[in-house]
Amino acid sequence: MKLTNDTVTIELKNGTIVSGTITGVDMTMNPHLKTVKMTVKNKDPVTLDALSIRGSNIRYFILPDSLALDTLLAPGADAAGARGGADEAGSEDGAVVIRHAGVPLQLH
């Protein structure tokens, strides 16, 4: 798992923002985080020791600026190969949307 022990921000479909350190992602693409700060829309932030998020509730990930995204998305990298293709999940049109340094990248 290439993002294990990296801190990411995840926006959920209901507008909740979750920031934490990835401890792993299970086979059904549910990320597991530790040292979490969760901000529900229009509420005060809550700190949690650990949190698991159902993958279908995720709008997008904001990846750390220090991530070598070019290396991870290089041909032959297993970024989407384990599931059979990058276009199987993601945005409403079926594309995968990744944000790196605040810039959305769309993979088809």
Secondary structure as the mmCIF struct_conf table of DSSP 4:
data_model
#
loop_
_struct_conf.conf_type_id
_struct_conf.id
_struct_conf.beg_label_comp_id
_struct_conf.beg_label_asym_id
_struct_conf.beg_label_seq_id
_struct_conf.end_label_comp_id
_struct_conf.end_label_asym_id
_struct_conf.end_label_seq_id
TURN_TY1_P TURN_TY1_P1 LYS A 2 ASN A 5
STRN STRN1 THR A 7 LEU A 12
TURN_TY1_P TURN_TY1_P2 LYS A 13 ASN A 14
BEND BEND1 GLY A 15 GLY A 15
STRN STRN2 ILE A 17 VAL A 25
TURN_TY1_P TURN_TY1_P3 MET A 27 THR A 28
STRN STRN3 PRO A 31 THR A 39
TURN_TY1_P TURN_TY1_P4 LYS A 41 ASN A 42
BEND BEND2 LYS A 43 LYS A 43
STRN STRN4 VAL A 46 SER A 52
HELX_RH_3T_P HELX_RH_3T_P1 GLY A 55 ASN A 57
STRN STRN5 ILE A 58 LEU A 63
TURN_TY1_P TURN_TY1_P5 ASP A 65 SER A 66
HELX_RH_AL_P HELX_RH_AL_P1 LEU A 69 LEU A 72
TURN_TY1_P TURN_TY1_P6 LEU A 73 LEU A 73
BEND BEND3 ALA A 74 ALA A 74
TURN_TY1_P TURN_TY1_P7 PRO A 75 GLY A 76
TURN_TY1_P TURN_TY1_P8 ALA A 79 GLY A 84
HELX_RH_3T_P HELX_RH_3T_P2 ALA A 86 GLU A 88
BEND BEND4 ALA A 89 SER A 91
TURN_TY1_P TURN_TY1_P9 GLU A 92 ASP A 93
BEND BEND5 GLY A 94 GLY A 94
STRN STRN6 VAL A 96 HIS A 100
TURN_TY1_P TURN_TY1_P10 ALA A 101 GLY A 102
STRN STRN7 VAL A 103 LEU A 107
#
